[in-house]
Amino acid sequence: MRKLELHWQILIGMVLGLVFGFVMTYPEWGPGFVKDWISPFGTIFIKLLKLIAIPLILASLIKGISDLKDISKFRNIGLRTIGIYVTTTMVAIILGLLLVNILRPGDGISEETITKLTDTYAADSGVVSKLEEASRQKEMGPLQFLEDMVPENAVAAMGDNRLMLQVIFFTIFLGISLLLVGEETARPLKNFFDSLNDVVLKMVDLIMLIAPVAVFALLANVVVSSSDPEILLALLKYSGVVILGLLLMVVFYSLLVSTLARKNPFWFLRQLSPAQLLAFSTSSSAATLPVTMERVEEHIGVDKEVSSFVLPVGATINMDGTSLYQGVAAVFISQALSFELPLSAQLTIVLTALLASIGTAAVPGAGMVMLVIVLESVGFPADKYAIGLALIFAVDRPLDMFRTVINITGDATVSTVVAKSVGKLGKPHVRHWDDHYDEVK
């Protein structure tokens, strides 16, 4: 009997998780049962993915750089990557601003709803913590992001998934140095990282065996911990504008894949779908990174020289979905609270959201922190920040799930386009977890 493809297994797990979660909202003991006995399986899965993210970046990026015969190729890959990432982010922000100005979701929010949302969420610990974090971010200097890229302790950087840019900096430094010491001297270390890369990719295959069960647990927990359905309904128009913008970004990516990479966009999305479904379930680009790398390299055919640089950098600085959301959310809050935003202010949003996307951590909910900075850039009253965040806090988690899908789809698209432009897009070569099982069983 033919084995069901992974994306179908994950999709079935998601649907069953949603259904189970809704059923568990009815009995009094249901939410507690899901939190104590179901949710831990999803948490373990995310921990496993985060566990191998840093070793995968380290091994994969060093292998990619050390395989280069001409170091100028790496410079070409880097420049093209940053250029395309900036372009797609600008498109996302402008698209979001166009949609929110045309559809004006903030005009439909009543005073009663604003009051209810403010009373419910303005003093919420989640809102307060994001305001505090935004305050810390605002105090940083203009070149702080460059300072933050350079670690003072490489081992400490590898012990914290939030310091991924520092790991990338150290790894690139190590890989280039490996090239410069000569092939004979570099061979033992290069062989070690080549072997480590294969082992970590095998770990990805093994972790993915439990993906359907994990997404069941993650989605069930999201449902039982969701907010008041009446509040969600009041914010339906705002949510619809964000989701419409995100869907249009998928169309934009499909055009890039079709015209620049010369690949069938439906085939591309199908190969990437397990990573997209995991991104939806985990709301974390960083946690999904190992799976994104495996799908792009083995199932789409992007050479490791490209994917090992483009994807980790993308997971850290390329946040198209988050950037689009920040544009929509900033204007939506302004519309709802009758704070007029002229064209000049909206152009400021484009620039601020672009810069903010570089600093947005690849973890759930980080986009709201940067939203405060975007609101400040257009002169939004500081005493209304909490009310503004309260307006969108109820639907932030489900929208975070959708925009994370766009974030990793954008990373994969840019990786494919860059690979095609430098002649590094080949035929897919799929590996399975049991390829060498017969040798050891």
C-alpha positions as a Markdown table, in Angstrom:
| # | Residue | x | y | z |
|---|---|---|---|---|
| 1 | Met | 0.0 | 0.0 | 0.0 |
| 2 | Arg | 1.3 | 3.4 | -0.9 |
| 3 | Lys | 2.4 | 5.5 | 2.1 |
| 4 | Leu | 0.5 | 8.7 | 2.6 |
| 5 | Glu | 2.7 | 11.8 | 1.8 |
| 6 | Leu | 4.0 | 13.7 | 4.7 |
| 7 | His | 2.0 | 16.9 | 4.0 |
| 8 | Trp | -1.2 | 15.0 | 4.0 |
| 9 | Gln | -0.3 | 13.3 | 7.3 |
| 10 | Ile | 0.4 | 16.7 | 8.8 |
| 11 | Leu | -2.8 | 18.2 | 7.4 |
| 12 | Ile | -4.8 | 15.3 | 8.9 |
| 13 | Gly | -3.1 | 15.9 | 12.2 |
| 14 | Met | -4.0 | 19.6 | 12.0 |
| 15 | Val | -7.7 | 19.0 | 11.2 |
| 16 | Leu | -8.0 | 16.4 | 14.0 |
| 17 | Gly | -6.3 | 18.8 | 16.4 |
| 18 | Leu | -8.7 | 21.6 | 15.6 |
| 19 | Val | -11.7 | 19.3 | 16.0 |
| 20 | Phe | -10.4 | 17.8 | 19.2 |
| 21 | Gly | -9.7 | 21.3 | 20.6 |
| 22 | Phe | -13.2 | 22.5 | 19.8 |
| 23 | Val | -14.7 | 19.4 | 21.5 |
| 24 | Met | -12.5 | 20.0 | 24.5 |
| 25 | Thr | -13.8 | 23.6 | 25.0 |
| 26 | Tyr | -17.2 | 22.2 | 26.1 |
| 27 | Pro | -16.5 | 20.1 | 29.2 |
| 28 | Glu | -15.1 | 22.1 | 32.2 |
| 29 | Trp | -12.1 | 19.8 | 32.5 |
| 30 | Gly | -11.4 | 19.9 | 28.7 |
| 31 | Pro | -8.9 | 22.8 | 28.5 |
| 32 | Gly | -7.0 | 21.5 | 31.6 |
| 33 | Phe | -6.8 | 18.0 | 30.1 |
| 34 | Val | -5.4 | 19.4 | 26.8 |
| 35 | Lys | -2.9 | 21.6 | 28.6 |
| 36 | Asp | -1.6 | 18.8 | 30.9 |
| 37 | Trp | -1.8 | 15.7 | 28.7 |
| 38 | Ile | -1.8 | 16.8 | 25.0 |
| 39 | Ser | 0.1 | 20.1 | 24.8 |
| 40 | Pro | 3.4 | 18.7 | 26.1 |
| 41 | Phe | 3.8 | 16.6 | 22.9 |
| 42 | Gly | 3.7 | 19.7 | 20.8 |
| 43 | Thr | 6.2 | 21.5 | 23.1 |
| 44 | Ile | 8.6 | 18.5 | 22.9 |
| 45 | Phe | 8.4 | 18.6 | 19.1 |
| 46 | Ile | 9.3 | 22.3 | 19.0 |
| 47 | Lys | 12.1 | 21.8 | 21.4 |
| 48 | Leu | 13.5 | 19.0 | 19.2 |
| 49 | Leu | 13.5 | 21.3 | 16.2 |
| 50 | Lys | 15.1 | 24.1 | 18.1 |
| 51 | Leu | 17.7 | 21.6 | 19.5 |
| 52 | Ile | 19.1 | 20.9 | 16.0 |
| 53 | Ala | 18.7 | 24.4 | 14.5 |
| 54 | Ile | 22.1 | 25.7 | 15.6 |
| 55 | Pro | 24.1 | 22.5 | 14.8 |
| 56 | Leu | 22.4 | 22.5 | 11.4 |
| 57 | Ile | 23.3 | 26.1 | 10.6 |
| 58 | Leu | 26.9 | 25.5 | 11.8 |
| 59 | Ala | 27.4 | 22.3 | 9.8 |
| 60 | Ser | 25.4 | 23.3 | 6.7 |
| 61 | Leu | 26.9 | 26.8 | 6.3 |
| 62 | Ile | 30.5 | 25.7 | 6.9 |
| 63 | Lys | 30.0 | 22.8 | 4.4 |
| 64 | Gly | 28.5 | 25.3 | 1.9 |
| 65 | Ile | 31.3 | 27.8 | 2.2 |
| 66 | Ser | 34.1 | 25.2 | 2.2 |
| 67 | Asp | 32.8 | 23.6 | -0.9 |
| 68 | Leu | 33.2 | 26.9 | -2.8 |
| 69 | Lys | 36.2 | 27.0 | -5.1 |
| 70 | Asp | 35.8 | 30.7 | -5.8 |
| 71 | Ile | 35.2 | 32.9 | -2.7 |
| 72 | Ser | 33.7 | 35.7 | -4.9 |
| 73 | Lys | 30.7 | 33.4 | -5.4 |
| 74 | Phe | 29.8 | 33.8 | -1.8 |
| 75 | Arg | 29.9 | 37.6 | -2.2 |
| 76 | Asn | 27.5 | 37.3 | -5.2 |
| 77 | Ile | 25.1 | 35.0 | -3.3 |
| 78 | Gly | 25.2 | 37.4 | -0.3 |
| 79 | Leu | 24.5 | 40.6 | -2.3 |
| 80 | Arg | 21.7 | 39.0 | -4.3 |
| 81 | Thr | 20.1 | 37.6 | -1.2 |
| 82 | Ile | 20.0 | 40.9 | 0.7 |
| 83 | Gly | 18.8 | 42.7 | -2.4 |
| 84 | Ile | 15.9 | 40.4 | -3.1 |
| 85 | Tyr | 15.0 | 40.2 | 0.6 |
| 86 | Val | 14.7 | 44.0 | 0.8 |
| 87 | Thr | 12.6 | 44.0 | -2.4 |
| 88 | Thr | 10.1 | 41.4 | -1.2 |
| 89 | Thr | 9.8 | 43.1 | 2.2 |
| 90 | Met | 9.1 | 46.4 | 0.5 |
| 91 | Val | 6.4 | 44.8 | -1.7 |
| 92 | Ala | 4.8 | 43.2 | 1.4 |
| 93 | Ile | 4.6 | 46.5 | 3.4 |
| 94 | Ile | 3.3 | 48.5 | 0.4 |
| 95 | Leu | 0.7 | 45.8 | -0.4 |
| 96 | Gly | -0.5 | 45.8 | 3.2 |
| 97 | Leu | -0.8 | 49.6 | 3.3 |
| 98 | Leu | -2.8 | 49.6 | 0.0 |
| 99 | Leu | -5.2 | 46.9 | 1.2 |
| 100 | Val | -5.8 | 48.6 | 4.6 |
| 101 | Asn | -6.4 | 52.0 | 3.0 |
| 102 | Ile | -8.8 | 50.6 | 0.4 |
| 103 | Leu | -10.8 | 48.3 | 2.7 |
| 104 | Arg | -10.6 | 50.4 | 5.9 |
| 105 | Pro | -11.3 | 47.6 | 8.5 |
| 106 | Gly | -10.8 | 50.1 | 11.4 |
| 107 | Asp | -13.9 | 52.1 | 10.4 |
| 108 | Gly | -16.2 | 49.2 | 11.4 |
| 109 | Ile | -15.0 | 48.9 | 15.0 |
| 110 | Ser | -17.6 | 50.3 | 17.5 |
| 111 | Glu | -16.7 | 52.3 | 20.7 |
| 112 | Glu | -18.3 | 49.4 | 22.7 |
| 113 | Thr | -15.9 | 46.9 | 21.1 |
| 114 | Ile | -12.9 | 49.2 | 21.7 |
| 115 | Thr | -13.9 | 49.6 | 25.4 |
| 116 | Lys | -14.3 | 45.8 | 25.8 |
| 117 | Leu | -11.0 | 45.0 | 24.1 |
| 118 | Thr | -9.2 | 47.7 | 26.2 |
| 119 | Asp | -10.7 | 46.4 | 29.5 |
| 120 | Thr | -9.8 | 42.8 | 28.6 |
| 121 | Tyr | -6.3 | 43.2 | 27.2 |
| 122 | Ala | -4.7 | 46.6 | 28.0 |
| 123 | Ala | -3.4 | 45.4 | 31.4 |
| 124 | Asp | -2.7 | 41.8 | 30.1 |
| 125 | Ser | 0.8 | 40.6 | 31.0 |
| 126 | Gly | 1.4 | 39.8 | 27.3 |
| 127 | Val | 0.7 | 43.4 | 26.2 |
| 128 | Val | 2.7 | 44.9 | 29.1 |
| 129 | Ser | 5.7 | 42.7 | 28.4 |
| 130 | Lys | 5.7 | 43.7 | 24.7 |
| 131 | Leu | 5.5 | 47.4 | 25.6 |
| 132 | Glu | 8.4 | 47.0 | 27.9 |
| 133 | Glu | 10.5 | 45.1 | 25.3 |
| 134 | Ala | 9.7 | 47.8 | 22.7 |
| 135 | Ser | 10.9 | 50.4 | 25.2 |
| 136 | Arg | 14.2 | 48.6 | 25.5 |
| 137 | Gln | 14.5 | 48.4 | 21.7 |
| 138 | Lys | 13.9 | 52.1 | 21.2 |
| 139 | Glu | 16.8 | 53.0 | 23.5 |
| 140 | Met | 19.3 | 51.2 | 21.3 |
| 141 | Gly | 21.6 | 53.1 | 18.9 |
| 142 | Pro | 21.2 | 53.1 | 15.1 |
| 143 | Leu | 24.0 | 50.6 | 14.6 |
| 144 | Gln | 23.1 | 48.4 | 17.5 |
| 145 | Phe | 22.0 | 45.6 | 15.1 |
| 146 | Leu | 25.6 | 45.5 | 13.8 |
| 147 | Glu | 27.0 | 45.3 | 17.3 |
| 148 | Asp | 24.5 | 42.5 | 18.1 |
| 149 | Met | 25.7 | 40.5 | 15.1 |
| 150 | Val | 29.2 | 40.0 | 16.5 |
| 151 | Pro | 29.4 | 37.5 | 19.4 |
| 152 | Glu | 31.9 | 38.0 | 22.2 |
| 153 | Asn | 31.5 | 34.3 | 23.0 |
| 154 | Ala | 30.8 | 31.8 | 20.2 |
| 155 | Val | 29.8 | 29.0 | 22.6 |
| 156 | Ala | 27.3 | 31.2 | 24.4 |
| 157 | Ala | 25.8 | 32.4 | 21.1 |
| 158 | Met | 25.3 | 28.8 | 20.1 |
| 159 | Gly | 23.5 | 28.2 | 23.4 |
| 160 | Asp | 20.7 | 30.7 | 22.6 |
| 161 | Asn | 18.5 | 30.3 | 19.5 |
| 162 | Arg | 17.6 | 34.0 | 19.7 |
| 163 | Leu | 21.3 | 34.8 | 18.8 |
| 164 | Met | 21.1 | 33.1 | 15.4 |
| 165 | Leu | 22.7 | 36.1 | 13.6 |
| 166 | Gln | 25.7 | 35.8 | 15.9 |
| 167 | Val | 26.0 | 32.1 | 15.0 |
| 168 | Ile | 25.8 | 32.9 | 11.3 |
| 169 | Phe | 28.5 | 35.6 | 11.7 |
| 170 | Phe | 30.8 | 33.2 | 13.5 |
| 171 | Thr | 30.1 | 30.4 | 11.1 |
| 172 | Ile | 30.8 | 32.5 | 8.0 |
| 173 | Phe | 34.0 | 33.8 | 9.6 |
| 174 | Leu | 35.1 | 30.2 | 10.4 |
| 175 | Gly | 34.1 | 28.9 | 6.9 |
| 176 | Ile | 36.1 | 31.7 | 5.1 |
| 177 | Ser | 39.1 | 31.0 | 7.4 |
| 178 | Leu | 38.8 | 27.3 | 6.5 |
| 179 | Leu | 39.1 | 28.2 | 2.8 |
| 180 | Leu | 42.1 | 30.4 | 3.4 |
| 181 | Val | 44.3 | 27.9 | 5.3 |
| 182 | Gly | 44.5 | 25.6 | 2.3 |
| 183 | Glu | 42.8 | 22.4 | 1.3 |
| 184 | Glu | 45.3 | 20.0 | 3.0 |
| 185 | Thr | 45.1 | 21.7 | 6.4 |
| 186 | Ala | 41.3 | 22.2 | 6.2 |
| 187 | Arg | 40.4 | 18.7 | 5.2 |
| 188 | Pro | 40.0 | 17.0 | 8.6 |
| 189 | Leu | 37.8 | 19.9 | 9.9 |
| 190 | Lys | 35.9 | 20.0 | 6.6 |
| 191 | Asn | 35.2 | 16.2 | 6.8 |
| 192 | Phe | 34.0 | 16.6 | 10.4 |
| 193 | Phe | 31.4 | 19.2 | 9.4 |
| 194 | Asp | 30.4 | 17.3 | 6.2 |
| 195 | Ser | 29.7 | 14.3 | 8.4 |
| 196 | Leu | 27.9 | 16.4 | 11.1 |
| 197 | Asn | 25.7 | 17.9 | 8.4 |
| 198 | Asp | 24.6 | 14.5 | 7.2 |
| 199 | Val | 23.9 | 13.4 | 10.8 |
| 200 | Val | 21.8 | 16.5 | 11.6 |
| 201 | Leu | 19.8 | 16.1 | 8.4 |
| 202 | Lys | 19.0 | 12.5 | 9.5 |
| 203 | Met | 17.8 | 13.9 | 12.8 |
| 204 | Val | 15.4 | 16.1 | 10.9 |
| 205 | Asp | 14.0 | 13.1 | 9.1 |
| 206 | Leu | 13.5 | 11.3 | 12.5 |
| 207 | Ile | 11.9 | 14.3 | 14.2 |
| 208 | Met | 9.5 | 14.6 | 11.2 |
| 209 | Leu | 8.1 | 11.1 | 11.9 |
| 210 | Ile | 6.2 | 12.6 | 14.9 |
| 211 | Ala | 5.2 | 15.8 | 13.1 |
| 212 | Pro | 1.5 | 14.7 | 12.5 |
| 213 | Val | 1.1 | 13.9 | 16.3 |
| 214 | Ala | 2.9 | 17.2 | 17.2 |
| 215 | Val | 0.7 | 19.5 | 15.1 |
| 216 | Phe | -2.4 | 17.7 | 16.5 |
| 217 | Ala | -1.2 | 18.7 | 20.0 |
| 218 | Leu | -0.2 | 22.2 | 19.0 |
| 219 | Leu | -3.5 | 23.1 | 17.3 |
| 220 | Ala | -5.6 | 21.5 | 20.0 |
| 221 | Asn | -3.9 | 23.7 | 22.6 |
| 222 | Val | -4.3 | 26.9 | 20.4 |
| 223 | Val | -8.1 | 26.2 | 20.2 |
| 224 | Val | -8.7 | 25.6 | 23.9 |
| 225 | Ser | -6.7 | 28.7 | 24.8 |
| 226 | Ser | -8.3 | 31.0 | 22.2 |
| 227 | Ser | -10.1 | 34.2 | 23.2 |
| 228 | Asp | -13.8 | 35.1 | 23.4 |
| 229 | Pro | -15.5 | 34.2 | 20.1 |
| 230 | Glu | -17.4 | 37.5 | 20.1 |
| 231 | Ile | -14.2 | 39.5 | 20.2 |
| 232 | Leu | -12.7 | 37.4 | 17.4 |
| 233 | Leu | -15.8 | 38.1 | 15.3 |
| 234 | Ala | -15.5 | 41.9 | 15.9 |
| 235 | Leu | -12.0 | 41.7 | 14.5 |
| 236 | Leu | -12.9 | 39.5 | 11.6 |
| 237 | Lys | -12.6 | 42.3 | 9.0 |
| 238 | Tyr | -9.1 | 43.3 | 10.2 |
| 239 | Ser | -8.0 | 39.7 | 10.2 |
| 240 | Gly | -9.5 | 39.2 | 6.7 |
| 241 | Val | -7.4 | 42.2 | 5.4 |
| 242 | Val | -4.2 | 40.7 | 6.8 |
| 243 | Ile | -4.9 | 37.2 | 5.5 |
| 244 | Leu | -5.9 | 38.6 | 2.0 |
| 245 | Gly | -2.5 | 40.4 | 1.9 |
| 246 | Leu | -0.7 | 37.3 | 2.9 |
| 247 | Leu | -2.4 | 35.3 | 0.2 |
| 248 | Leu | -1.5 | 37.9 | -2.4 |
| 249 | Met | 2.1 | 37.5 | -1.2 |
| 250 | Val | 1.9 | 33.8 | -2.1 |
| 251 | Val | 0.8 | 34.9 | -5.6 |
| 252 | Phe | 3.8 | 37.2 | -5.8 |
| 253 | Tyr | 6.2 | 34.5 | -4.7 |
| 254 | Ser | 4.6 | 32.1 | -7.3 |
| 255 | Leu | 5.3 | 34.7 | -10.0 |
| 256 | Leu | 8.9 | 35.0 | -8.9 |
| 257 | Val | 9.4 | 31.2 | -8.9 |
| 258 | Ser | 7.7 | 30.9 | -12.3 |
| 259 | Thr | 9.5 | 33.8 | -14.1 |
| 260 | Leu | 12.9 | 33.9 | -12.4 |
| 261 | Ala | 13.5 | 30.3 | -11.2 |
| 262 | Arg | 11.6 | 28.7 | -14.1 |
| 263 | Lys | 9.8 | 26.3 | -11.8 |
| 264 | Asn | 6.2 | 25.3 | -11.7 |
| 265 | Pro | 4.8 | 27.3 | -8.7 |
| 266 | Phe | 2.3 | 24.6 | -7.8 |
| 267 | Trp | 5.1 | 22.0 | -7.7 |
| 268 | Phe | 7.2 | 24.4 | -5.6 |
| 269 | Leu | 4.4 | 25.0 | -3.0 |
| 270 | Arg | 3.7 | 21.3 | -2.8 |
| 271 | Gln | 7.3 | 20.4 | -2.1 |
| 272 | Leu | 7.4 | 23.1 | 0.6 |
| 273 | Ser | 4.0 | 22.3 | 2.1 |
| 274 | Pro | 5.3 | 20.2 | 5.1 |
| 275 | Ala | 7.4 | 23.2 | 6.2 |
| 276 | Gln | 4.5 | 25.6 | 5.7 |
| 277 | Leu | 2.2 | 23.5 | 7.8 |
| 278 | Leu | 4.8 | 23.3 | 10.6 |
| 279 | Ala | 5.3 | 27.0 | 10.4 |
| 280 | Phe | 1.5 | 27.5 | 10.8 |
| 281 | Ser | 1.5 | 25.1 | 13.8 |
| 282 | Thr | 4.5 | 26.5 | 15.6 |
| 283 | Ser | 4.3 | 30.2 | 14.7 |
| 284 | Ser | 8.1 | 30.2 | 14.6 |
| 285 | Ser | 10.4 | 30.6 | 11.6 |
| 286 | Ala | 13.4 | 29.6 | 13.8 |
| 287 | Ala | 11.8 | 26.3 | 14.9 |
| 288 | Thr | 10.7 | 25.5 | 11.4 |
| 289 | Leu | 14.2 | 26.3 | 9.9 |
| 290 | Pro | 15.6 | 22.7 | 9.9 |
| 291 | Val | 12.5 | 21.4 | 8.0 |
| 292 | Thr | 12.6 | 24.4 | 5.6 |
| 293 | Met | 16.3 | 23.7 | 4.8 |
| 294 | Glu | 15.6 | 20.0 | 4.3 |
| 295 | Arg | 12.6 | 20.6 | 1.9 |
| 296 | Val | 14.5 | 23.3 | -0.1 |
| 297 | Glu | 17.7 | 21.3 | -0.5 |
| 298 | Glu | 16.3 | 17.7 | -1.0 |
| 299 | His | 12.9 | 18.3 | -2.5 |
| 300 | Ile | 13.4 | 21.5 | -4.5 |
| 301 | Gly | 17.0 | 21.0 | -5.5 |
| 302 | Val | 18.7 | 24.2 | -4.1 |
| 303 | Asp | 22.4 | 23.6 | -3.6 |
| 304 | Lys | 23.7 | 23.7 | 0.0 |
| 305 | Glu | 26.1 | 26.5 | -0.9 |
| 306 | Val | 23.0 | 28.7 | -1.4 |
| 307 | Ser | 20.4 | 27.3 | 1.1 |
| 308 | Ser | 22.9 | 27.2 | 4.0 |
| 309 | Phe | 23.3 | 30.9 | 3.8 |
| 310 | Val | 20.0 | 32.3 | 2.4 |
| 311 | Leu | 17.6 | 30.3 | 4.7 |
| 312 | Pro | 19.2 | 31.0 | 8.2 |
| 313 | Val | 19.7 | 34.7 | 7.3 |
| 314 | Gly | 16.1 | 34.8 | 6.0 |
| 315 | Ala | 14.8 | 33.2 | 9.2 |
| 316 | Thr | 16.4 | 36.1 | 11.1 |
| 317 | Ile | 16.0 | 39.2 | 8.9 |
| 318 | Asn | 13.4 | 38.4 | 6.2 |
| 319 | Met | 9.9 | 38.8 | 7.7 |
| 320 | Asp | 7.6 | 39.6 | 4.8 |
| 321 | Gly | 4.5 | 38.3 | 6.6 |
| 322 | Thr | 5.4 | 40.3 | 9.8 |
| 323 | Ser | 6.2 | 43.4 | 7.8 |
| 324 | Leu | 2.8 | 43.3 | 6.0 |
| 325 | Tyr | 1.0 | 42.7 | 9.3 |
| 326 | Gln | 2.8 | 45.7 | 10.9 |
| 327 | Gly | 1.6 | 48.0 | 8.1 |
| 328 | Val | -2.0 | 46.8 | 8.3 |
| 329 | Ala | -2.1 | 46.8 | 12.1 |
| 330 | Ala | -0.6 | 50.3 | 12.4 |
| 331 | Val | -3.2 | 51.8 | 10.0 |
| 332 | Phe | -6.0 | 49.7 | 11.5 |
| 333 | Ile | -5.3 | 51.0 | 15.0 |
| 334 | Ser | -5.1 | 54.5 | 13.7 |
| 335 | Gln | -8.5 | 54.2 | 11.9 |
| 336 | Ala | -10.2 | 52.6 | 14.9 |
| 337 | Leu | -8.9 | 55.3 | 17.3 |
| 338 | Ser | -9.6 | 58.2 | 14.8 |
| 339 | Phe | -5.9 | 59.1 | 14.4 |
| 340 | Glu | -5.3 | 60.4 | 10.9 |
| 341 | Leu | -2.3 | 59.1 | 9.0 |
| 342 | Pro | -1.3 | 61.3 | 6.0 |
| 343 | Leu | 0.7 | 59.9 | 3.1 |
| 344 | Ser | 4.0 | 61.1 | 4.6 |
| 345 | Ala | 3.3 | 59.1 | 7.8 |
| 346 | Gln | 2.5 | 56.0 | 5.8 |
| 347 | Leu | 5.7 | 56.3 | 3.8 |
| 348 | Thr | 7.5 | 56.5 | 7.2 |
| 349 | Ile | 5.7 | 53.2 | 8.1 |
| 350 | Val | 7.3 | 51.6 | 4.9 |
| 351 | Leu | 10.8 | 52.5 | 6.0 |
| 352 | Thr | 10.3 | 51.8 | 9.7 |
| 353 | Ala | 8.7 | 48.4 | 9.1 |
| 354 | Leu | 11.5 | 47.5 | 6.7 |
| 355 | Leu | 14.1 | 48.3 | 9.3 |
| 356 | Ala | 12.1 | 46.6 | 12.0 |
| 357 | Ser | 11.8 | 43.4 | 10.1 |
| 358 | Ile | 15.6 | 43.0 | 10.4 |
| 359 | Gly | 15.4 | 43.2 | 14.1 |
| 360 | Thr | 12.3 | 41.1 | 14.6 |
| 361 | Ala | 13.1 | 37.8 | 16.3 |
| 362 | Ala | 12.0 | 34.6 | 14.6 |
| 363 | Val | 9.7 | 33.6 | 17.6 |
| 364 | Pro | 6.0 | 33.8 | 18.2 |
| 365 | Gly | 4.6 | 37.3 | 18.9 |
| 366 | Ala | 7.7 | 39.3 | 18.3 |
| 367 | Gly | 6.0 | 41.3 | 15.5 |
| 368 | Met | 3.9 | 43.1 | 18.2 |
| 369 | Val | 7.1 | 44.5 | 19.8 |
| 370 | Met | 8.1 | 46.0 | 16.5 |
| 371 | Leu | 4.6 | 47.3 | 15.9 |
| 372 | Val | 5.0 | 49.7 | 18.9 |
| 373 | Ile | 8.2 | 51.1 | 17.2 |
| 374 | Val | 6.3 | 51.5 | 13.9 |
| 375 | Leu | 3.4 | 53.4 | 15.8 |
| 376 | Glu | 6.0 | 55.6 | 17.5 |
| 377 | Ser | 7.5 | 56.5 | 14.1 |
| 378 | Val | 4.2 | 58.1 | 12.9 |
| 379 | Gly | 3.6 | 60.1 | 16.1 |
| 380 | Phe | 0.9 | 57.8 | 17.6 |
| 381 | Pro | 0.1 | 59.0 | 21.1 |
| 382 | Ala | 2.3 | 57.1 | 23.6 |
| 383 | Asp | -0.6 | 56.9 | 26.2 |
| 384 | Lys | -2.6 | 54.9 | 23.7 |
| 385 | Tyr | 0.0 | 52.2 | 22.8 |
| 386 | Ala | -1.7 | 49.8 | 25.3 |
| 387 | Ile | -5.1 | 50.4 | 23.8 |
| 388 | Gly | -3.7 | 49.9 | 20.3 |
| 389 | Leu | -2.1 | 46.6 | 21.2 |
| 390 | Ala | -5.3 | 45.5 | 23.1 |
| 391 | Leu | -7.3 | 46.1 | 19.8 |
| 392 | Ile | -5.3 | 43.4 | 18.0 |
| 393 | Phe | -4.0 | 41.2 | 20.8 |
| 394 | Ala | -7.0 | 38.8 | 20.7 |
| 395 | Val | -6.2 | 37.7 | 17.1 |
| 396 | Asp | -2.5 | 38.1 | 17.2 |
| 397 | Arg | -1.7 | 34.4 | 17.7 |
| 398 | Pro | -3.8 | 33.0 | 14.9 |
| 399 | Leu | -2.5 | 35.8 | 12.5 |
| 400 | Asp | 1.0 | 35.0 | 13.7 |
| 401 | Met | 0.5 | 31.5 | 12.5 |
| 402 | Phe | -0.5 | 32.7 | 9.0 |
| 403 | Arg | 2.3 | 35.3 | 8.7 |
| 404 | Thr | 4.9 | 32.7 | 9.8 |
| 405 | Val | 3.9 | 30.6 | 6.8 |
| 406 | Ile | 4.5 | 33.6 | 4.5 |
| 407 | Asn | 7.9 | 34.3 | 6.2 |
| 408 | Ile | 9.2 | 30.8 | 5.5 |
| 409 | Thr | 7.7 | 30.8 | 2.0 |
| 410 | Gly | 9.5 | 34.0 | 1.2 |
| 411 | Asp | 12.8 | 32.5 | 2.5 |
| 412 | Ala | 12.3 | 29.5 | 0.3 |
| 413 | Thr | 11.4 | 31.6 | -2.7 |
| 414 | Val | 14.4 | 33.8 | -2.4 |
| 415 | Ser | 16.6 | 30.7 | -1.9 |
| 416 | Thr | 15.3 | 29.2 | -5.1 |
| 417 | Val | 15.6 | 32.4 | -7.1 |
| 418 | Val | 19.2 | 33.1 | -5.9 |
| 419 | Ala | 20.2 | 29.4 | -6.6 |
| 420 | Lys | 18.9 | 29.7 | -10.2 |
| 421 | Ser | 20.7 | 33.0 | -10.7 |
| 422 | Val | 24.1 | 31.5 | -9.8 |
| 423 | Gly | 23.6 | 28.1 | -11.4 |
| 424 | Lys | 23.0 | 26.2 | -8.2 |
| 425 | Leu | 19.5 | 24.9 | -8.8 |
| 426 | Gly | 19.7 | 21.2 | -9.6 |
| 427 | Lys | 17.5 | 18.1 | -9.5 |
| 428 | Pro | 16.0 | 17.2 | -6.1 |
| 429 | His | 17.6 | 14.3 | -4.3 |
| 430 | Val | 15.3 | 13.1 | -1.5 |
| 431 | Arg | 16.8 | 11.2 | 1.5 |
| 432 | His | 14.7 | 9.1 | 3.8 |
| 433 | Trp | 15.2 | 8.3 | 7.5 |
| 434 | Asp | 15.6 | 4.5 | 6.8 |
| 435 | Asp | 18.0 | 4.8 | 3.8 |
| 436 | His | 20.7 | 2.9 | 5.8 |
| 437 | Tyr | 18.5 | 1.1 | 8.3 |
| 438 | Asp | 19.2 | -2.3 | 6.7 |
| 439 | Glu | 22.8 | -1.9 | 7.6 |
| 440 | Val | 22.2 | -1.6 | 11.3 |
| 441 | Lys | 19.0 | -3.4 | 12.1 |
